[in-house]
């Protein structure tokens, strides 16, 4: 069915980020009156359908997880840099081998800091309806989640502003007297 959504012109795919080996893959498809969320884990797919009229809130909650990882990287980097300064202060031919060891020790914290700065802030996003609250676990990059929320809310507002479908009456007919 996932392939059928990509071929159907009624659906537009929303950007949800890169695929990862460590988390479920998420693809979101926006139609004129509903949102389809496809979560792929391994060989199984889970589909959720949200009518745009039923969505009451999209909640974005910033996360401090990446900032915490950056602080841990910084804490690991301080002793390595202190050792590097000590070695550079007493550079000899034998000290160059120690310099390689310090560079090897300093690489993981530097890589963690660079990754945290490049990947951007994290968040958690939830779709709230009258019946359920669904968390979208794979959509956790804050700038992507904001763009996703903006597109869904714009579509919901456009759906709300459009005239009602002629097939569905605005008011239910009154019961006939018996």
Secondary structure by P-SEA (a helix, b strand, c coil): caaaaaacccccccccccccccbbbbbbbbcccbbbbbbbcccbbbbbbbcccccccbbbbbbaaaaaaaaaaaaaaaaaaaaaaaaaacccccaaaaaaaaaaaaaaaaaaaaaaaaacccbbbbbbcccccccccccccaaaaaaaaaaaaaaaaaaaaccccccccccccccccc
